[in-house]
């Protein structure tokens, strides 16, 4: 039987990135954004889009 404790440290590993909490405005719809899967570049805050607007802009 394999030693499972060495496979991934014995803990749960999620493929989702940690969410960054904040207060931003969507450039597409003007809605509030409170969580992002990345730390946004301060020089590009005017380009942030909510999940729905980002999904729609990708086609």
PyMOL Python script that loads the backbone (N, CA, C, O; Angstrom):
from pymol import cmd

cmd.read_pdbstr("""\
ATOM      1  N   UNK A   1       0.850  -1.186   0.000  1.00  0.00           N
ATOM      2  CA  UNK A   1       0.000   0.000   0.000  1.00  0.00           C
ATOM      3  C   UNK A   1       0.892   1.245   0.000  1.00  0.00           C
ATOM      4  O   UNK A   1       1.808   1.333   0.818  1.00  0.00           O
ATOM      5  N   UNK A   2       0.648   2.214  -0.899  1.00  0.00           N
ATOM      6  CA  UNK A   2       1.488   3.419  -0.969  1.00  0.00           C
ATOM      7  C   UNK A   2       1.304   4.315   0.246  1.00  0.00           C
ATOM      8  O   UNK A   2       0.245   4.332   0.874  1.00  0.00           O
ATOM      9  N   UNK A   3       2.347   5.049   0.558  1.00  0.00           N
ATOM     10  CA  UNK A   3       2.298   6.000   1.667  1.00  0.00           C
ATOM     11  C   UNK A   3       1.675   7.297   1.163  1.00  0.00           C
ATOM     12  O   UNK A   3       2.349   8.102   0.520  1.00  0.00           O
ATOM     13  N   UNK A   4       0.417   7.500   1.447  1.00  0.00           N
ATOM     14  CA  UNK A   4      -0.320   8.658   0.935  1.00  0.00           C
ATOM     15  C   UNK A   4       0.100   9.970   1.593  1.00  0.00           C
ATOM     16  O   UNK A   4      -0.146  11.039   1.035  1.00  0.00           O
ATOM     17  N   UNK A   5       0.715   9.913   2.742  1.00  0.00           N
ATOM     18  CA  UNK A   5       1.087  11.145   3.441  1.00  0.00           C
ATOM     19  C   UNK A   5       2.160  11.930   2.690  1.00  0.00           C
ATOM     20  O   UNK A   5       2.351  13.117   2.951  1.00  0.00           O
ATOM     21  N   UNK A   6       2.859  11.280   1.762  1.00  0.00           N
ATOM     22  CA  UNK A   6       3.911  11.967   1.010  1.00  0.00           C
ATOM     23  C   UNK A   6       3.445  12.457  -0.352  1.00  0.00           C
ATOM     24  O   UNK A   6       4.169  13.198  -1.017  1.00  0.00           O
ATOM     25  N   UNK A   7       2.264  12.063  -0.779  1.00  0.00           N
ATOM     26  CA  UNK A   7       1.814  12.393  -2.127  1.00  0.00           C
ATOM     27  C   UNK A   7       1.651  13.894  -2.347  1.00  0.00           C
ATOM     28  O   UNK A   7       2.100  14.419  -3.366  1.00  0.00           O
ATOM     29  N   UNK A   8       1.024  14.580  -1.419  1.00  0.00           N
ATOM     30  CA  UNK A   8       0.853  16.029  -1.567  1.00  0.00           C
ATOM     31  C   UNK A   8       0.900  16.719  -0.207  1.00  0.00           C
ATOM     32  O   UNK A   8       0.230  17.730   0.006  1.00  0.00           O
ATOM     33  N   UNK A   9       1.662  16.193   0.674  1.00  0.00           N
ATOM     34  CA  UNK A   9       1.771  16.786   1.995  1.00  0.00           C
ATOM     35  C   UNK A   9       0.655  16.356   2.922  1.00  0.00           C
ATOM     36  O   UNK A   9       0.583  16.818   4.061  1.00  0.00           O
ATOM     37  N   UNK A  10      -0.216  15.482   2.455  1.00  0.00           N
ATOM     38  CA  UNK A  10      -1.305  14.998   3.282  1.00  0.00           C
ATOM     39  C   UNK A  10      -2.454  15.975   3.408  1.00  0.00           C
ATOM     40  O   UNK A  10      -3.427  15.690   4.107  1.00  0.00           O
ATOM     41  N   UNK A  11      -2.366  17.112   2.754  1.00  0.00           N
ATOM     42  CA  UNK A  11      -3.423  18.116   2.860  1.00  0.00           C
ATOM     43  C   UNK A  11      -4.215  18.245   1.587  1.00  0.00           C
ATOM     44  O   UNK A  11      -3.872  17.660   0.559  1.00  0.00           O
ATOM     45  N   UNK A  12      -5.266  19.007   1.662  1.00  0.00           N
ATOM     46  CA  UNK A  12      -6.111  19.251   0.498  1.00  0.00           C
ATOM     47  C   UNK A  12      -5.459  20.314  -0.367  1.00  0.00           C
ATOM     48  O   UNK A  12      -5.013  21.343   0.141  1.00  0.00           O
ATOM     49  N   UNK A  13      -5.401  20.075  -1.659  1.00  0.00           N
ATOM     50  CA  UNK A  13      -4.834  21.058  -2.587  1.00  0.00           C
ATOM     51  C   UNK A  13      -5.910  21.465  -3.574  1.00  0.00           C
ATOM     52  O   UNK A  13      -6.486  20.628  -4.269  1.00  0.00           O
ATOM     53  N   UNK A  14      -6.165  22.729  -3.626  1.00  0.00           N
ATOM     54  CA  UNK A  14      -7.157  23.250  -4.559  1.00  0.00           C
ATOM     55  C   UNK A  14      -6.444  23.872  -5.749  1.00  0.00           C
ATOM     56  O   UNK A  14      -5.389  24.487  -5.594  1.00  0.00           O
ATOM     57  N   UNK A  15      -7.020  23.714  -6.936  1.00  0.00           N
ATOM     58  CA  UNK A  15      -6.449  24.343  -8.120  1.00  0.00           C
ATOM     59  C   UNK A  15      -6.899  25.791  -8.265  1.00  0.00           C
ATOM     60  O   UNK A  15      -6.423  26.499  -9.152  1.00  0.00           O
ATOM     61  N   UNK A  16      -7.800  26.234  -7.415  1.00  0.00           N
ATOM     62  CA  UNK A  16      -8.266  27.616  -7.455  1.00  0.00           C
ATOM     63  C   UNK A  16      -7.282  28.517  -6.722  1.00  0.00           C
ATOM     64  O   UNK A  16      -6.795  28.164  -5.648  1.00  0.00           O
ATOM     65  N   UNK A  17      -6.990  29.673  -7.294  1.00  0.00           N
ATOM     66  CA  UNK A  17      -6.085  30.599  -6.603  1.00  0.00           C
ATOM     67  C   UNK A  17      -6.768  31.218  -5.387  1.00  0.00           C
ATOM     68  O   UNK A  17      -7.995  31.283  -5.322  1.00  0.00           O
ATOM     69  N   UNK A  18      -5.983  31.663  -4.444  1.00  0.00           N
ATOM     70  CA  UNK A  18      -6.529  32.350  -3.281  1.00  0.00           C
ATOM     71  C   UNK A  18      -7.165  33.656  -3.745  1.00  0.00           C
ATOM     72  O   UNK A  18      -6.630  34.332  -4.625  1.00  0.00           O
ATOM     73  N   UNK A  19      -8.294  34.010  -3.160  1.00  0.00           N
ATOM     74  CA  UNK A  19      -8.998  35.224  -3.550  1.00  0.00           C
ATOM     75  C   UNK A  19      -8.470  36.418  -2.761  1.00  0.00           C
ATOM     76  O   UNK A  19      -8.200  36.319  -1.564  1.00  0.00           O
ATOM     77  N   UNK A  20      -8.330  37.541  -3.449  1.00  0.00           N
ATOM     78  CA  UNK A  20      -7.890  38.799  -2.844  1.00  0.00           C
ATOM     79  C   UNK A  20      -9.142  39.630  -2.584  1.00  0.00           C
ATOM     80  O   UNK A  20      -9.950  39.843  -3.488  1.00  0.00           O
ATOM     81  N   UNK A  21      -9.298  40.096  -1.356  1.00  0.00           N
ATOM     82  CA  UNK A  21     -10.450  40.911  -0.980  1.00  0.00           C
ATOM     83  C   UNK A  21     -10.156  42.379  -1.261  1.00  0.00           C
ATOM     84  O   UNK A  21      -9.032  42.840  -1.058  1.00  0.00           O
ATOM     85  N   UNK A  22     -11.156  43.110  -1.725  1.00  0.00           N
ATOM     86  CA  UNK A  22     -10.963  44.527  -1.993  1.00  0.00           C
ATOM     87  C   UNK A  22     -12.267  45.192  -2.375  1.00  0.00           C
ATOM     88  O   UNK A  22     -13.338  44.598  -2.243  1.00  0.00           O
ATOM     89  N   UNK A  23     -12.180  46.413  -2.844  1.00  0.00           N
ATOM     90  CA  UNK A  23     -13.352  47.173  -3.248  1.00  0.00           C
ATOM     91  C   UNK A  23     -13.015  47.887  -4.554  1.00  0.00           C
ATOM     92  O   UNK A  23     -12.418  48.963  -4.550  1.00  0.00           O
ATOM     93  N   UNK A  24     -13.408  47.271  -5.675  1.00  0.00           N
ATOM     94  CA  UNK A  24     -13.112  47.800  -6.997  1.00  0.00           C
ATOM     95  C   UNK A  24     -14.409  47.976  -7.772  1.00  0.00           C
ATOM     96  O   UNK A  24     -15.455  47.469  -7.367  1.00  0.00           O
ATOM     97  N   UNK A  25     -14.340  48.690  -8.880  1.00  0.00           N
ATOM     98  CA  UNK A  25     -15.498  48.916  -9.740  1.00  0.00           C
ATOM     99  C   UNK A  25     -15.235  48.289 -11.100  1.00  0.00           C
ATOM    100  O   UNK A  25     -14.154  48.444 -11.668  1.00  0.00           O
ATOM    101  N   UNK A  26     -16.231  47.580 -11.618  1.00  0.00           N
ATOM    102  CA  UNK A  26     -16.120  46.944 -12.926  1.00  0.00           C
ATOM    103  C   UNK A  26     -16.118  48.005 -14.016  1.00  0.00           C
ATOM    104  O   UNK A  26     -16.970  48.893 -14.025  1.00  0.00           O
ATOM    105  N   UNK A  27     -15.155  47.914 -14.939  1.00  0.00           N
ATOM    106  CA  UNK A  27     -15.067  48.856 -16.056  1.00  0.00           C
ATOM    107  C   UNK A  27     -16.162  48.610 -17.085  1.00  0.00           C
ATOM    108  O   UNK A  27     -16.463  49.494 -17.887  1.00  0.00           O
ATOM    109  N   UNK A  28     -16.760  47.428 -17.073  1.00  0.00           N
ATOM    110  CA  UNK A  28     -17.792  47.103 -18.053  1.00  0.00           C
ATOM    111  C   UNK A  28     -19.179  47.563 -17.654  1.00  0.00           C
ATOM    112  O   UNK A  28     -19.867  48.220 -18.435  1.00  0.00           O
ATOM    113  N   UNK A  29     -19.599  47.219 -16.430  1.00  0.00           N
ATOM    114  CA  UNK A  29     -20.977  47.504 -16.019  1.00  0.00           C
ATOM    115  C   UNK A  29     -21.078  48.469 -14.844  1.00  0.00           C
ATOM    116  O   UNK A  29     -22.175  48.901 -14.488  1.00  0.00           O
ATOM    117  N   UNK A  30     -19.944  48.810 -14.241  1.00  0.00           N
ATOM    118  CA  UNK A  30     -19.958  49.716 -13.093  1.00  0.00           C
ATOM    119  C   UNK A  30     -20.303  49.037 -11.785  1.00  0.00           C
ATOM    120  O   UNK A  30     -20.435  49.696 -10.753  1.00  0.00           O
ATOM    121  N   UNK A  31     -20.448  47.724 -11.821  1.00  0.00           N
ATOM    122  CA  UNK A  31     -20.786  46.975 -10.614  1.00  0.00           C
ATOM    123  C   UNK A  31     -19.613  46.875  -9.653  1.00  0.00           C
ATOM    124  O   UNK A  31     -18.466  47.144 -10.008  1.00  0.00           O
ATOM    125  N   UNK A  32     -19.931  46.482  -8.435  1.00  0.00           N
ATOM    126  CA  UNK A  32     -18.924  46.347  -7.391  1.00  0.00           C
ATOM    127  C   UNK A  32     -18.210  45.001  -7.520  1.00  0.00           C
ATOM    128  O   UNK A  32     -18.845  43.973  -7.753  1.00  0.00           O
ATOM    129  N   UNK A  33     -16.898  45.018  -7.370  1.00  0.00           N
ATOM    130  CA  UNK A  33     -16.087  43.805  -7.342  1.00  0.00           C
ATOM    131  C   UNK A  33     -15.456  43.742  -5.955  1.00  0.00           C
ATOM    132  O   UNK A  33     -14.741  44.662  -5.558  1.00  0.00           O
ATOM    133  N   UNK A  34     -15.713  42.667  -5.219  1.00  0.00           N
ATOM    134  CA  UNK A  34     -15.170  42.543  -3.863  1.00  0.00           C
ATOM    135  C   UNK A  34     -14.104  41.464  -3.742  1.00  0.00           C
ATOM    136  O   UNK A  34     -13.369  41.427  -2.755  1.00  0.00           O
ATOM    137  N   UNK A  35     -14.010  40.576  -4.748  1.00  0.00           N
ATOM    138  CA  UNK A  35     -13.007  39.513  -4.730  1.00  0.00           C
ATOM    139  C   UNK A  35     -12.409  39.334  -6.114  1.00  0.00           C
ATOM    140  O   UNK A  35     -13.112  39.393  -7.123  1.00  0.00           O
ATOM    141  N   UNK A  36     -11.107  39.117  -6.148  1.00  0.00           N
ATOM    142  CA  UNK A  36     -10.410  38.822  -7.400  1.00  0.00           C
ATOM    143  C   UNK A  36      -9.467  37.644  -7.163  1.00  0.00           C
ATOM    144  O   UNK A  36      -8.968  37.471  -6.051  1.00  0.00           O
ATOM    145  N   UNK A  37      -9.215  36.831  -8.191  1.00  0.00           N
ATOM    146  CA  UNK A  37      -8.293  35.705  -8.033  1.00  0.00           C
ATOM    147  C   UNK A  37      -6.830  36.122  -8.207  1.00  0.00           C
ATOM    148  O   UNK A  37      -5.958  35.269  -8.380  1.00  0.00           O
ATOM    149  N   UNK A  38      -6.561  37.417  -8.161  1.00  0.00           N
ATOM    150  CA  UNK A  38      -5.199  37.940  -8.305  1.00  0.00           C
ATOM    151  C   UNK A  38      -5.135  39.298  -7.634  1.00  0.00           C
ATOM    152  O   UNK A  38      -6.166  39.916  -7.367  1.00  0.00           O
ATOM    153  N   UNK A  39      -3.929  39.762  -7.363  1.00  0.00           N
ATOM    154  CA  UNK A  39      -3.729  41.090  -6.799  1.00  0.00           C
ATOM    155  C   UNK A  39      -3.599  42.057  -7.973  1.00  0.00           C
ATOM    156  O   UNK A  39      -2.611  41.987  -8.703  1.00  0.00           O
ATOM    157  N   UNK A  40      -4.562  42.960  -8.181  1.00  0.00           N
ATOM    158  CA  UNK A  40      -4.553  43.806  -9.377  1.00  0.00           C
ATOM    159  C   UNK A  40      -3.417  44.825  -9.388  1.00  0.00           C
ATOM    160  O   UNK A  40      -2.992  45.324  -8.346  1.00  0.00           O
ATOM    161  N   UNK A  41      -2.944  45.117 -10.589  1.00  0.00           N
ATOM    162  CA  UNK A  41      -1.912  46.127 -10.808  1.00  0.00           C
ATOM    163  C   UNK A  41      -2.559  47.502 -10.609  1.00  0.00           C
ATOM    164  O   UNK A  41      -3.516  47.829 -11.312  1.00  0.00           O
ATOM    165  N   UNK A  42      -2.067  48.308  -9.676  1.00  0.00           N
ATOM    166  CA  UNK A  42      -2.672  49.622  -9.421  1.00  0.00           C
ATOM    167  C   UNK A  42      -2.775  50.510 -10.662  1.00  0.00           C
ATOM    168  O   UNK A  42      -3.681  51.339 -10.748  1.00  0.00           O
ATOM    169  N   UNK A  43      -1.870  50.350 -11.615  1.00  0.00           N
ATOM    170  CA  UNK A  43      -1.913  51.185 -12.815  1.00  0.00           C
ATOM    171  C   UNK A  43      -2.991  50.732 -13.804  1.00  0.00           C
ATOM    172  O   UNK A  43      -3.250  51.417 -14.793  1.00  0.00           O
ATOM    173  N   UNK A  44      -3.623  49.572 -13.539  1.00  0.00           N
ATOM    174  CA  UNK A  44      -4.637  49.059 -14.469  1.00  0.00           C
ATOM    175  C   UNK A  44      -6.003  48.876 -13.806  1.00  0.00           C
ATOM    176  O   UNK A  44      -6.831  48.112 -14.302  1.00  0.00           O
ATOM    177  N   UNK A  45      -6.244  49.560 -12.703  1.00  0.00           N
ATOM    178  CA  UNK A  45      -7.515  49.402 -11.992  1.00  0.00           C
ATOM    179  C   UNK A  45      -8.712  49.791 -12.851  1.00  0.00           C
ATOM    180  O   UNK A  45      -9.807  49.268 -12.647  1.00  0.00           O
ATOM    181  N   UNK A  46      -8.528  50.695 -13.805  1.00  0.00           N
ATOM    182  CA  UNK A  46      -9.608  51.108 -14.688  1.00  0.00           C
ATOM    183  C   UNK A  46      -9.997  50.047 -15.703  1.00  0.00           C
ATOM    184  O   UNK A  46     -11.000  50.202 -16.400  1.00  0.00           O
ATOM    185  N   UNK A  47      -9.223  48.974 -15.799  1.00  0.00           N
ATOM    186  CA  UNK A  47      -9.497  47.895 -16.750  1.00  0.00           C
ATOM    187  C   UNK A  47     -10.153  46.675 -16.109  1.00  0.00           C
ATOM    188  O   UNK A  47     -10.465  45.712 -16.809  1.00  0.00           O
ATOM    189  N   UNK A  48     -10.367  46.697 -14.796  1.00  0.00           N
ATOM    190  CA  UNK A  48     -10.929  45.529 -14.111  1.00  0.00           C
ATOM    191  C   UNK A  48     -12.360  45.270 -14.549  1.00  0.00           C
ATOM    192  O   UNK A  48     -13.140  46.202 -14.745  1.00  0.00           O
ATOM    193  N   UNK A  49     -12.697  43.990 -14.703  1.00  0.00           N
ATOM    194  CA  UNK A  49     -14.060  43.604 -15.069  1.00  0.00           C
ATOM    195  C   UNK A  49     -14.559  42.536 -14.111  1.00  0.00           C
ATOM    196  O   UNK A  49     -13.794  41.691 -13.645  1.00  0.00           O
ATOM    197  N   UNK A  50     -15.850  42.586 -13.827  1.00  0.00           N
ATOM    198  CA  UNK A  50     -16.464  41.558 -12.997  1.00  0.00           C
ATOM    199  C   UNK A  50     -16.473  40.242 -13.780  1.00  0.00           C
ATOM    200  O   UNK A  50     -16.166  40.219 -14.972  1.00  0.00           O
ATOM    201  N   UNK A  51     -16.818  39.177 -13.115  1.00  0.00           N
ATOM    202  CA  UNK A  51     -16.805  37.854 -13.746  1.00  0.00           C
ATOM    203  C   UNK A  51     -17.691  37.807 -14.983  1.00  0.00           C
ATOM    204  O   UNK A  51     -17.284  37.268 -16.013  1.00  0.00           O
ATOM    205  N   UNK A  52     -18.894  38.361 -14.898  1.00  0.00           N
ATOM    206  CA  UNK A  52     -19.820  38.319 -16.037  1.00  0.00           C
ATOM    207  C   UNK A  52     -19.298  39.127 -17.224  1.00  0.00           C
ATOM    208  O   UNK A  52     -19.338  38.650 -18.359  1.00  0.00           O
ATOM    209  N   UNK A  53     -18.811  40.341 -16.976  1.00  0.00           N
ATOM    210  CA  UNK A  53     -18.293  41.176 -18.067  1.00  0.00           C
ATOM    211  C   UNK A  53     -17.040  40.554 -18.675  1.00  0.00           C
ATOM    212  O   UNK A  53     -16.849  40.603 -19.891  1.00  0.00           O
ATOM    213  N   UNK A  54     -16.197  39.978 -17.847  1.00  0.00           N
ATOM    214  CA  UNK A  54     -14.990  39.321 -18.362  1.00  0.00           C
ATOM    215  C   UNK A  54     -15.373  38.141 -19.251  1.00  0.00           C
ATOM    216  O   UNK A  54     -14.811  37.957 -20.330  1.00  0.00           O
ATOM    217  N   UNK A  55     -16.317  37.359 -18.796  1.00  0.00           N
ATOM    218  CA  UNK A  55     -16.775  36.201 -19.571  1.00  0.00           C
ATOM    219  C   UNK A  55     -17.388  36.645 -20.897  1.00  0.00           C
ATOM    220  O   UNK A  55     -17.129  36.031 -21.932  1.00  0.00           O
ATOM    221  N   UNK A  56     -18.197  37.705 -20.877  1.00  0.00           N
ATOM    222  CA  UNK A  56     -18.843  38.201 -22.100  1.00  0.00           C
ATOM    223  C   UNK A  56     -17.836  38.812 -23.076  1.00  0.00           C
ATOM    224  O   UNK A  56     -18.028  38.727 -24.289  1.00  0.00           O
ATOM    225  N   UNK A  57     -16.780  39.418 -22.570  1.00  0.00           N
ATOM    226  CA  UNK A  57     -15.793  40.047 -23.454  1.00  0.00           C
ATOM    227  C   UNK A  57     -14.896  39.020 -24.137  1.00  0.00           C
ATOM    228  O   UNK A  57     -14.256  39.322 -25.144  1.00  0.00           O
ATOM    229  N   UNK A  58     -14.851  37.821 -23.597  1.00  0.00           N
ATOM    230  CA  UNK A  58     -14.022  36.768 -24.184  1.00  0.00           C
ATOM    231  C   UNK A  58     -14.743  36.047 -25.319  1.00  0.00           C
ATOM    232  O   UNK A  58     -14.122  35.306 -26.080  1.00  0.00           O
ATOM    233  N   UNK A  59     -16.037  36.260 -25.430  1.00  0.00           N
ATOM    234  CA  UNK A  59     -16.791  35.676 -26.535  1.00  0.00           C
ATOM    235  C   UNK A  59     -17.270  34.356 -26.291  1.00  0.00           C
ATOM    236  O   UNK A  59     -17.919  33.765 -27.154  1.00  0.00           O
TER     237      UNK A  59
END
""", "prot")
cmd.dss("prot")
cmd.show_as("cartoon", "prot")
cmd.util.cbc("prot")
cmd.orient("prot")
